[in-house]
Amino acid sequence: MSTFKNSDELNLVMLNLWTQISQTPHIANPLLESKLIVTFHYRSPEAQLTIDCANGSDFNILLGDNEIKPLIELFMKAEVANEFWLGKINVPMALLSGKIVSKGPINKALALLPAIKPAFQIYPSIIAQLNQSDS
Amino acid sequence: MNPFVFTTDTQIVFTYDFGELILDKLSDLSTSSILILTDLGIAKQDFFKVFLHNINQIEAKITLFDTITSDAEVTIVESITRIAIDNACDLILAIGGGSVIDTAKLVNIGLTLKDTEILNYQGINSITQKLKPLWVVPTTAGTGSEVSLVAVAKDNASNKKIFFGSHCLASEYAILDPNLLVTLPKFLTAATGMDAITHAIEAYTSINSNSPITDSLCIGALNNLFTYLPIAYNEPTNLSAREQTLIASTMAGLAFSNSGVGVVHALAHAIGAKYNTHHGATNAVFLLPGIKFNSRNSQSYYDDLSYKVFNNRNANQEFLCVKISELLATLELPLNLKSLGLPQLTNEDIEELAQTALVDPSLMFNPVEASLEDLKELIINSYN
Protein backbone atom coordinates (compact mmCIF):
# COMPACT_ATOMS: atom_id res chain seq x y z
CA MET A 1 0.00 0.00 0.00
CA SER A 2 1.25 3.45 -0.93
CA THR A 3 2.21 5.80 1.87
CA PHE A 4 0.68 8.75 0.03
CA LYS A 5 -2.99 8.66 -0.94
CA ASN A 6 -2.66 11.43 -3.51
CA SER A 7 -0.45 14.25 -4.80
CA ASP A 8 -1.74 16.72 -2.22
CA GLU A 9 -0.66 14.44 0.61
CA LEU A 10 2.77 13.92 -0.96
CA ASN A 11 3.21 17.67 -1.50
CA LEU A 12 2.23 18.36 2.10
CA VAL A 13 4.77 15.89 3.48
CA MET A 14 7.61 17.10 1.28
CA LEU A 15 6.84 20.75 1.96
CA ASN A 16 6.79 20.06 5.69
CA LEU A 17 10.05 18.10 5.51
CA TRP A 18 11.94 20.69 3.49
CA THR A 19 10.60 23.56 5.60
CA GLN A 20 12.00 21.84 8.68
CA ILE A 21 15.29 21.17 6.85
CA SER A 22 15.52 24.88 5.91
CA GLN A 23 15.06 25.78 9.60
CA THR A 24 17.76 23.36 10.79
CA PRO A 25 21.07 25.19 10.27
CA HIS A 26 23.39 22.13 10.40
CA ILE A 27 21.42 20.57 7.51
CA ALA A 28 20.46 23.72 5.63
CA ASN A 29 23.86 25.44 5.62
CA PRO A 30 25.75 22.85 3.53
CA LEU A 31 22.89 22.89 1.03
CA LEU A 32 22.95 26.69 0.83
CA GLU A 33 26.74 26.61 0.43
CA SER A 34 26.34 24.19 -2.49
CA LYS A 35 24.17 26.79 -4.31
CA LEU A 36 22.48 23.91 -6.07
CA ILE A 37 19.05 23.79 -7.62
CA VAL A 38 17.53 20.32 -7.43
CA THR A 39 14.17 19.21 -8.77
CA PHE A 40 12.53 16.01 -7.54
CA HIS A 41 10.01 14.43 -9.90
CA TYR A 42 7.70 11.95 -8.17
CA ARG A 43 5.23 9.54 -9.69
CA SER A 44 2.46 7.36 -8.19
CA PRO A 45 1.24 9.85 -7.07
CA GLU A 46 2.66 12.62 -9.22
CA ALA A 47 4.38 15.64 -7.71
CA GLN A 48 7.27 17.95 -8.43
CA LEU A 49 9.40 19.79 -5.91
CA THR A 50 12.28 22.19 -6.54
CA ILE A 51 14.82 23.17 -3.92
CA ASP A 52 16.57 26.34 -5.00
CA CYS A 53 19.68 27.34 -3.02
CA ALA A 54 21.22 29.28 -5.94
CA ASN A 55 21.85 32.56 -4.18
CA GLY A 56 23.51 30.86 -1.23
CA SER A 57 21.41 32.58 1.44
CA ASP A 58 17.74 31.81 0.74
CA PHE A 59 16.22 28.38 0.82
CA ASN A 60 13.41 28.38 -1.74
CA ILE A 61 10.98 25.45 -1.84
CA LEU A 62 8.74 25.35 -4.89
CA LEU A 63 5.95 22.90 -5.53
CA GLY A 64 4.86 21.97 -9.04
CA ASP A 65 6.04 23.23 -12.44
CA ASN A 66 8.17 26.34 -12.56
CA GLU A 67 10.55 28.18 -14.89
CA ILE A 68 13.68 27.50 -12.83
CA LYS A 69 16.28 25.35 -14.58
CA PRO A 70 17.66 22.83 -12.08
CA LEU A 71 21.26 21.59 -12.18
CA ILE A 72 20.18 18.17 -10.93
CA GLU A 73 16.91 16.33 -11.49
CA LEU A 74 15.96 13.18 -9.62
CA PHE A 75 13.10 10.97 -10.79
CA MET A 76 11.51 8.26 -8.62
CA LYS A 77 8.27 6.74 -7.40
CA ALA A 78 6.86 8.49 -4.33
CA GLU A 79 7.27 5.26 -2.39
CA VAL A 80 11.00 5.18 -3.21
CA ALA A 81 11.23 8.72 -1.85
CA ASN A 82 9.48 7.56 1.31
CA GLU A 83 11.95 4.68 1.73
CA PHE A 84 14.85 7.04 1.04
CA TRP A 85 13.83 9.48 3.77
CA LEU A 86 13.30 6.58 6.16
CA GLY A 87 16.93 5.61 5.45
CA LYS A 88 15.83 2.26 4.09
CA ILE A 89 17.10 2.56 0.54
CA ASN A 90 20.47 1.57 -0.84
CA VAL A 91 21.12 4.59 -3.04
CA PRO A 92 23.86 3.05 -5.25
CA MET A 93 21.65 0.02 -5.89
CA ALA A 94 18.63 2.24 -6.58
CA LEU A 95 20.64 4.26 -9.08
CA LEU A 96 22.04 1.18 -10.81
CA SER A 97 18.66 -0.52 -11.04
CA GLY A 98 16.91 2.63 -12.26
CA LYS A 99 14.65 3.01 -9.20
CA ILE A 100 16.15 6.48 -8.95
CA VAL A 101 17.09 8.27 -12.15
CA SER A 102 19.60 11.08 -11.84
CA LYS A 103 19.97 13.72 -14.52
CA GLY A 104 22.83 16.20 -14.28
CA PRO A 105 26.27 15.99 -12.68
CA ILE A 106 26.05 12.86 -10.57
CA ASN A 107 29.05 13.85 -8.45
CA LYS A 108 27.19 16.97 -7.28
CA ALA A 109 24.09 14.91 -6.52
CA LEU A 110 26.18 12.47 -4.48
CA ALA A 111 27.86 15.33 -2.62
CA LEU A 112 24.41 16.25 -1.28
CA LEU A 113 23.83 12.86 0.31
CA PRO A 114 25.92 13.27 3.47
CA ALA A 115 24.46 16.76 3.88
CA ILE A 116 20.85 15.60 3.90
CA LYS A 117 21.31 12.36 5.85
CA PRO A 118 20.65 14.11 9.20
CA ALA A 119 17.16 14.86 7.87
CA PHE A 120 16.41 11.14 8.13
CA GLN A 121 15.74 11.90 11.82
CA ILE A 122 13.15 14.55 10.97
CA TYR A 123 11.12 12.53 8.46
CA PRO A 124 9.60 9.77 10.64
CA SER A 125 7.73 12.26 12.82
CA ILE A 126 6.30 13.96 9.72
CA ILE A 127 5.06 10.63 8.37
CA ALA A 128 3.68 9.74 11.79
CA GLN A 129 1.66 12.99 11.77
CA LEU A 130 0.31 12.09 8.34
CA ASN A 131 -0.75 8.65 9.51
CA GLN A 132 -2.45 10.17 12.56
CA SER A 133 -4.42 12.61 10.44
CA ASP A 134 -5.41 9.75 8.12
CA SER A 135 -6.71 7.54 10.91
CA MET B 1 20.79 -14.79 -1.37
CA ASN B 2 19.89 -11.12 -1.88
CA PRO B 3 17.73 -10.19 -4.86
CA PHE B 4 19.82 -8.94 -7.79
CA VAL B 5 19.55 -7.65 -11.33
CA PHE B 6 22.14 -8.50 -13.98
CA THR B 7 21.93 -6.49 -17.19
CA THR B 8 23.65 -6.87 -20.51
CA ASP B 9 22.37 -5.53 -23.79
CA THR B 10 25.38 -6.44 -25.93
CA GLN B 11 25.91 -9.44 -28.15
CA ILE B 12 29.51 -10.55 -27.66
CA VAL B 13 31.12 -12.08 -30.75
CA PHE B 14 34.56 -13.69 -30.70
CA THR B 15 36.27 -13.90 -34.09
CA TYR B 16 39.68 -14.08 -35.76
CA ASP B 17 38.59 -11.77 -38.60
CA PHE B 18 36.64 -8.75 -37.38
CA GLY B 19 36.56 -7.20 -40.84
CA GLU B 20 34.90 -10.15 -42.52
CA LEU B 21 32.42 -10.43 -39.66
CA ILE B 22 31.43 -6.74 -39.89
CA LEU B 23 31.06 -6.84 -43.68
CA ASP B 24 28.97 -10.00 -43.38
CA LYS B 25 26.66 -8.40 -40.81
CA LEU B 26 26.38 -5.20 -42.87
CA SER B 27 25.32 -7.22 -45.92
CA ASP B 28 22.11 -8.13 -44.05
CA LEU B 29 21.27 -4.50 -43.23
CA SER B 30 20.18 -1.45 -45.19
CA THR B 31 22.68 0.87 -43.50
CA SER B 32 23.26 3.97 -45.59
CA SER B 33 25.80 6.02 -43.65
CA ILE B 34 28.43 4.66 -41.26
CA LEU B 35 30.61 6.68 -38.89
CA ILE B 36 33.93 4.97 -38.13
CA LEU B 37 35.82 6.19 -35.08
CA THR B 38 39.39 5.28 -34.22
CA ASP B 39 42.70 6.84 -33.20
CA LEU B 40 45.87 7.57 -35.15
CA GLY B 41 47.69 4.57 -33.67
CA ILE B 42 45.06 2.18 -35.05
CA ALA B 43 44.57 4.10 -38.31
CA LYS B 44 48.16 3.44 -39.35
CA GLN B 45 47.95 -0.31 -38.70
CA ASP B 46 47.78 -2.60 -41.75
CA PHE B 47 44.69 -4.41 -40.44
CA PHE B 48 42.80 -1.12 -40.30
CA LYS B 49 43.92 -0.02 -43.77
CA VAL B 50 42.71 -3.32 -45.23
CA PHE B 51 39.41 -3.04 -43.38
CA LEU B 52 38.90 0.56 -44.51
CA HIS B 53 39.59 -0.42 -48.12
CA ASN B 54 37.07 -3.26 -47.91
CA ILE B 55 34.31 -1.31 -46.18
CA ASN B 56 34.64 1.46 -48.73
CA GLN B 57 33.55 -1.05 -51.39
CA ILE B 58 30.04 -1.34 -49.92
CA GLU B 59 27.23 1.01 -50.91
CA ALA B 60 26.98 2.88 -47.61
CA LYS B 61 28.60 6.27 -47.18
CA ILE B 62 31.64 6.01 -44.89
CA THR B 63 32.70 8.89 -42.63
CA LEU B 64 36.02 8.34 -40.87
CA PHE B 65 37.21 10.23 -37.79
CA ASP B 66 40.63 8.82 -36.89
CA THR B 67 42.17 11.38 -34.55
CA ILE B 68 40.55 10.58 -31.22
CA THR B 69 43.01 11.27 -28.44
CA SER B 70 43.28 9.93 -24.91
CA ASP B 71 40.01 10.40 -22.97
CA ALA B 72 36.66 11.25 -24.53
CA GLU B 73 37.10 15.02 -24.40
CA VAL B 74 33.80 16.92 -24.38
CA THR B 75 34.62 19.39 -27.19
CA ILE B 76 35.87 16.56 -29.43
CA VAL B 77 32.72 14.56 -28.73
CA GLU B 78 30.61 17.58 -29.68
CA SER B 79 32.59 18.16 -32.92
CA ILE B 80 32.22 14.53 -33.99
CA THR B 81 28.51 14.59 -33.09
CA ARG B 82 28.04 17.53 -35.48
CA ILE B 83 29.83 15.56 -38.24
CA ALA B 84 27.68 12.50 -37.52
CA ILE B 85 24.43 14.51 -37.62
CA ASP B 86 25.45 16.31 -40.83
CA ASN B 87 26.22 12.97 -42.49
CA ALA B 88 22.96 11.40 -41.25
CA CYS B 89 24.92 8.43 -39.88
CA ASP B 90 22.78 5.43 -38.98
CA LEU B 91 25.48 3.21 -37.51
CA ILE B 92 28.62 3.94 -35.49
CA LEU B 93 31.60 1.64 -35.60
CA ALA B 94 34.28 2.18 -32.94
CA ILE B 95 37.64 0.45 -33.36
CA GLY B 96 40.04 1.24 -30.53
CA GLY B 97 40.57 1.37 -26.80
CA GLY B 98 38.36 2.78 -24.06
CA SER B 99 38.69 6.41 -25.16
CA VAL B 100 37.53 5.62 -28.69
CA ILE B 101 34.65 3.46 -27.47
CA ASP B 102 33.51 5.96 -24.83
CA THR B 103 33.67 8.75 -27.42
CA ALA B 104 31.50 6.62 -29.73
CA LYS B 105 28.93 6.02 -26.97
CA LEU B 106 28.66 9.75 -26.29
CA VAL B 107 28.51 10.69 -29.97
CA ASN B 108 25.70 8.16 -30.30
CA ILE B 109 23.65 10.05 -27.70
CA GLY B 110 24.02 13.33 -29.58
CA LEU B 111 23.53 11.73 -32.98
CA THR B 112 20.33 9.94 -31.96
CA LEU B 113 18.88 12.87 -30.02
CA LYS B 114 20.20 15.41 -32.56
CA ASP B 115 21.83 17.52 -29.87
CA THR B 116 25.56 18.28 -29.79
CA GLU B 117 25.51 19.51 -26.18
CA ILE B 118 26.48 16.24 -24.59
CA LEU B 119 26.64 17.60 -21.04
CA ASN B 120 22.83 17.79 -21.11
CA TYR B 121 22.75 14.00 -20.80
CA GLN B 122 25.11 13.33 -17.89
CA GLY B 123 23.66 11.34 -15.03
CA ILE B 124 22.51 7.81 -14.28
CA ASN B 125 19.72 6.28 -16.35
CA SER B 126 18.59 9.69 -17.59
CA ILE B 127 18.87 8.43 -21.19
CA THR B 128 15.91 6.16 -21.84
CA GLN B 129 15.63 6.34 -25.62
CA LYS B 130 17.02 3.50 -27.72
CA LEU B 131 20.09 4.84 -29.47
CA LYS B 132 21.40 4.09 -32.97
CA PRO B 133 23.34 0.85 -33.40
CA LEU B 134 26.89 0.98 -32.07
CA TRP B 135 29.35 -1.78 -32.94
CA VAL B 136 32.65 -1.82 -31.09
CA VAL B 137 35.92 -3.60 -31.71
CA PRO B 138 38.26 -3.24 -28.71
CA THR B 139 41.96 -3.04 -29.51
CA THR B 140 43.06 -3.20 -25.88
CA ALA B 141 42.21 -5.73 -23.20
CA GLY B 142 41.23 -3.77 -20.14
CA THR B 143 38.61 -1.06 -20.20
CA GLY B 144 35.58 -3.33 -20.60
CA SER B 145 33.92 -0.40 -22.36
CA GLU B 146 32.79 -2.73 -25.17
CA VAL B 147 30.16 -4.19 -22.80
CA SER B 148 29.79 -1.55 -20.11
CA LEU B 149 26.71 0.60 -19.62
CA VAL B 150 28.73 3.69 -18.77
CA ALA B 151 30.92 6.26 -20.47
CA VAL B 152 33.33 8.71 -18.93
CA ALA B 153 34.14 11.99 -20.64
CA LYS B 154 36.88 14.48 -19.83
CA ASP B 155 35.85 18.11 -19.55
CA ASN B 156 38.99 20.16 -20.10
CA ALA B 157 37.12 23.33 -19.12
CA SER B 158 36.69 22.08 -15.56
CA ASN B 159 39.46 19.42 -15.45
CA LYS B 160 36.82 16.96 -14.31
CA LYS B 161 35.58 13.60 -15.47
CA ILE B 162 31.92 13.56 -16.43
CA PHE B 163 29.83 10.41 -15.95
CA PHE B 164 27.10 8.96 -18.10
CA GLY B 165 25.31 5.73 -17.24
CA SER B 166 22.40 4.04 -19.00
CA HIS B 167 21.70 0.63 -20.45
CA CYS B 168 20.93 2.55 -23.66
CA LEU B 169 24.67 3.28 -23.99
CA ALA B 170 25.48 -0.40 -24.47
CA SER B 171 26.91 -1.42 -27.81
CA GLU B 172 24.86 -3.71 -30.02
CA TYR B 173 27.88 -5.85 -30.84
CA ALA B 174 31.18 -6.23 -29.02
CA ILE B 175 33.44 -7.86 -31.59
CA LEU B 176 36.46 -9.46 -29.94
CA ASP B 177 39.38 -10.20 -32.27
CA PRO B 178 42.63 -11.11 -30.47
CA ASN B 179 44.67 -10.53 -33.65
CA LEU B 180 44.23 -6.79 -33.10
CA LEU B 181 46.09 -6.98 -29.80
CA VAL B 182 49.37 -8.49 -30.95
CA THR B 183 50.74 -5.06 -31.92
CA LEU B 184 49.59 -3.40 -28.70
CA PRO B 185 52.60 -1.65 -27.09
CA LYS B 186 53.92 -3.21 -23.89
CA PHE B 187 52.96 -0.30 -21.65
CA LEU B 188 49.35 -0.36 -22.90
CA THR B 189 49.19 -4.14 -22.51
CA ALA B 190 50.28 -3.76 -18.89
CA ALA B 191 48.23 -0.68 -18.00
CA THR B 192 44.97 -1.82 -19.59
CA GLY B 193 45.47 -5.28 -18.10
CA MET B 194 45.74 -3.74 -14.65
CA ASP B 195 42.56 -1.78 -15.38
CA ALA B 196 40.79 -5.11 -15.97
CA ILE B 197 42.25 -6.58 -12.78
CA THR B 198 41.05 -3.53 -10.84
CA HIS B 199 37.56 -3.85 -12.37
CA ALA B 200 37.33 -7.47 -11.29
CA ILE B 201 38.62 -6.90 -7.75
CA GLU B 202 36.50 -3.81 -7.11
CA ALA B 203 33.37 -5.38 -8.64
CA TYR B 204 33.81 -8.44 -6.39
CA THR B 205 34.18 -6.36 -3.25
CA SER B 206 31.62 -3.66 -4.14
CA ILE B 207 28.66 -3.14 -1.82
CA ASN B 208 26.48 -4.17 -4.77
CA SER B 209 28.37 -7.40 -5.31
CA ASN B 210 25.55 -9.70 -4.30
CA SER B 211 25.21 -11.61 -7.54
CA PRO B 212 26.72 -15.04 -8.16
CA ILE B 213 26.90 -14.04 -11.83
CA THR B 214 29.16 -11.04 -11.24
CA ASP B 215 31.17 -13.01 -8.67
CA SER B 216 31.84 -15.79 -11.19
CA LEU B 217 32.82 -13.26 -13.85
CA CYS B 218 35.28 -11.58 -11.44
CA ILE B 219 36.86 -14.85 -10.34
CA GLY B 220 37.12 -16.14 -13.91
CA ALA B 221 38.55 -12.86 -15.17
CA LEU B 222 41.17 -12.68 -12.41
CA ASN B 223 42.14 -16.32 -12.87
CA ASN B 224 42.80 -15.62 -16.57
CA LEU B 225 44.54 -12.31 -16.02
CA PHE B 226 46.97 -13.48 -13.33
CA THR B 227 47.95 -16.36 -15.62
CA TYR B 228 47.96 -14.76 -19.07
CA LEU B 229 48.69 -11.05 -18.59
CA PRO B 230 52.40 -11.65 -17.87
CA ILE B 231 52.58 -13.89 -20.96
CA ALA B 232 50.85 -11.29 -23.16
CA TYR B 233 53.28 -8.70 -21.81
CA ASN B 234 56.42 -10.75 -22.38
CA GLU B 235 55.30 -12.43 -25.61
CA PRO B 236 53.14 -9.86 -27.42
CA THR B 237 52.43 -12.15 -30.38
CA ASN B 238 51.26 -15.05 -28.19
CA LEU B 239 47.70 -15.28 -29.52
CA SER B 240 46.46 -17.60 -26.77
CA ALA B 241 47.50 -15.10 -24.10
CA ARG B 242 45.89 -12.25 -26.06
CA GLU B 243 42.65 -14.26 -26.39
CA GLN B 244 42.48 -14.97 -22.68
CA THR B 245 43.22 -11.40 -21.59
CA LEU B 246 40.71 -10.01 -24.10
CA ILE B 247 37.94 -12.30 -22.86
CA ALA B 248 38.86 -11.66 -19.23
CA SER B 249 38.66 -7.92 -19.80
CA THR B 250 35.15 -8.29 -21.24
CA MET B 251 34.13 -10.51 -18.30
CA ALA B 252 35.40 -7.90 -15.84
CA GLY B 253 33.55 -5.22 -17.84
CA LEU B 254 30.28 -7.12 -17.50
CA ALA B 255 30.90 -7.52 -13.78
CA PHE B 256 31.68 -3.90 -12.95
CA SER B 257 28.80 -2.64 -15.10
CA ASN B 258 26.47 -4.49 -12.77
CA SER B 259 28.30 -4.15 -9.45
CA GLY B 260 30.18 -0.88 -9.65
CA VAL B 261 33.82 -0.20 -8.75
CA GLY B 262 35.32 1.57 -5.74
CA VAL B 263 37.91 3.79 -4.11
CA VAL B 264 40.72 2.85 -6.53
CA HIS B 265 38.70 4.10 -9.49
CA ALA B 266 37.54 7.19 -7.59
CA LEU B 267 41.15 8.20 -6.95
CA ALA B 268 42.30 7.28 -10.46
CA HIS B 269 39.52 9.41 -12.00
CA ALA B 270 40.54 12.41 -9.87
CA ILE B 271 44.26 12.06 -10.67
CA GLY B 272 43.63 11.34 -14.37
CA ALA B 273 41.37 14.37 -14.80
CA LYS B 274 43.97 16.76 -13.34
CA TYR B 275 47.22 15.23 -14.59
CA ASN B 276 46.18 13.27 -17.72
CA THR B 277 47.70 10.05 -16.44
CA HIS B 278 46.81 6.73 -18.04
CA HIS B 279 43.70 5.37 -16.33
CA GLY B 280 44.90 1.77 -16.05
CA ALA B 281 48.36 2.77 -14.82
CA THR B 282 46.80 5.08 -12.23
CA ASN B 283 44.52 2.27 -11.04
CA ALA B 284 47.64 0.12 -10.72
CA VAL B 285 49.23 2.67 -8.36
CA PHE B 286 46.16 2.79 -6.09
CA LEU B 287 45.21 -0.89 -6.18
CA LEU B 288 47.29 -2.14 -3.25
CA PRO B 289 46.68 0.94 -1.07
CA GLY B 290 42.97 0.63 -1.89
CA ILE B 291 42.85 -3.04 -0.87
CA LYS B 292 44.73 -2.31 2.35
CA PHE B 293 42.39 0.59 3.15
CA ASN B 294 39.26 -1.52 2.54
CA SER B 295 40.70 -4.41 4.53
CA ARG B 296 40.20 -2.38 7.70
CA ASN B 297 36.76 -3.95 7.90
CA SER B 298 36.24 -5.87 4.65
CA GLN B 299 39.27 -8.17 4.68
CA SER B 300 37.06 -11.26 4.43
CA TYR B 301 36.02 -10.22 0.88
CA TYR B 302 39.64 -10.25 -0.21
CA ASP B 303 40.42 -13.48 1.66
CA ASP B 304 37.50 -15.14 -0.07
CA LEU B 305 38.43 -13.75 -3.49
CA SER B 306 42.06 -14.81 -3.13
CA TYR B 307 41.07 -18.34 -2.12
CA LYS B 308 38.77 -18.67 -5.13
CA VAL B 309 41.07 -17.07 -7.72
CA PHE B 310 44.22 -18.94 -6.78
CA ASN B 311 42.41 -22.14 -5.80
CA ASN B 312 44.68 -22.37 -2.81
CA ARG B 313 43.46 -23.09 0.72
CA ASN B 314 46.15 -20.82 2.16
CA ALA B 315 45.45 -17.90 -0.16
CA ASN B 316 44.12 -14.83 1.66
CA GLN B 317 44.19 -11.04 1.33
CA GLU B 318 47.94 -10.99 2.02
CA PHE B 319 48.53 -13.64 -0.66
CA LEU B 320 46.45 -11.60 -3.14
CA CYS B 321 48.54 -8.50 -2.38
CA VAL B 322 51.78 -10.45 -2.90
CA LYS B 323 50.50 -11.72 -6.26
CA ILE B 324 49.54 -8.17 -7.30
CA SER B 325 52.99 -6.88 -6.25
CA GLU B 326 54.69 -9.62 -8.28
CA LEU B 327 52.50 -8.84 -11.29
CA LEU B 328 53.23 -5.09 -11.05
CA ALA B 329 56.95 -5.86 -11.00
CA THR B 330 56.64 -8.13 -14.04
CA LEU B 331 54.64 -5.48 -15.91
CA GLU B 332 57.22 -2.76 -15.07
CA LEU B 333 54.47 -0.26 -14.22
CA PRO B 334 55.00 2.85 -12.09
CA LEU B 335 54.42 1.98 -8.44
CA ASN B 336 53.64 5.46 -7.18
CA LEU B 337 52.30 8.80 -8.32
CA LYS B 338 55.75 10.36 -8.55
CA SER B 339 56.96 7.73 -11.00
CA LEU B 340 53.67 8.09 -12.85
CA GLY B 341 54.86 11.61 -13.65
CA LEU B 342 53.00 13.75 -11.12
CA PRO B 343 54.78 16.88 -9.87
CA GLN B 344 55.30 17.43 -6.14
CA LEU B 345 51.80 17.81 -4.70
CA THR B 346 50.95 20.85 -2.59
CA ASN B 347 48.41 20.72 0.24
CA GLU B 348 45.98 22.51 -2.08
CA ASP B 349 46.51 19.87 -4.79
CA ILE B 350 45.89 17.06 -2.31
CA GLU B 351 42.77 18.76 -0.96
CA GLU B 352 41.41 19.32 -4.48
CA LEU B 353 42.13 15.73 -5.58
CA ALA B 354 40.55 14.26 -2.46
CA GLN B 355 37.48 16.49 -2.83
CA THR B 356 37.07 15.31 -6.44
CA ALA B 357 37.47 11.66 -5.45
CA LEU B 358 35.01 12.09 -2.56
CA VAL B 359 32.13 12.86 -4.94
CA ASP B 360 33.18 10.41 -7.66
CA PRO B 361 30.29 8.00 -8.38
CA SER B 362 32.68 5.03 -8.06
CA LEU B 363 33.09 5.72 -4.36
CA MET B 364 29.45 4.98 -3.54
CA PHE B 365 30.07 1.30 -4.32
CA ASN B 366 33.16 0.99 -2.12
CA PRO B 367 32.75 -1.50 0.74
CA VAL B 368 34.22 0.95 3.25
CA GLU B 369 33.09 4.55 3.61
CA ALA B 370 36.05 6.79 2.80
CA SER B 371 36.24 10.27 4.31
CA LEU B 372 38.05 13.26 2.87
CA GLU B 373 40.89 12.64 5.32
CA ASP B 374 41.10 8.97 4.28
CA LEU B 375 41.38 9.96 0.62
CA LYS B 376 44.03 12.58 1.37
CA GLU B 377 46.02 9.99 3.27
CA LEU B 378 45.76 7.52 0.39
CA ILE B 379 47.01 10.17 -2.06
CA ILE B 380 49.88 11.26 0.20
CA ASN B 381 50.95 7.67 0.91
CA SER B 382 50.83 6.77 -2.79
CA TYR B 383 53.03 9.67 -3.89
CA ASN B 384 56.40 7.94 -3.40
Interface residues (C-beta under 8 A of the other chain):
Chain A: E73 N90 V91 P92 M93 L95 L96 S97 G98 I100 V101 S102 K103 G104 P105 I106 N107 K108 A109 L110 A111
Chain B: V5 Y121 Q122 G123 I124 N125 S126 K160 I162 F163 G165 I207 N208 N258 G260 T356 L358 V359 D360 P361 L363 M364 F365
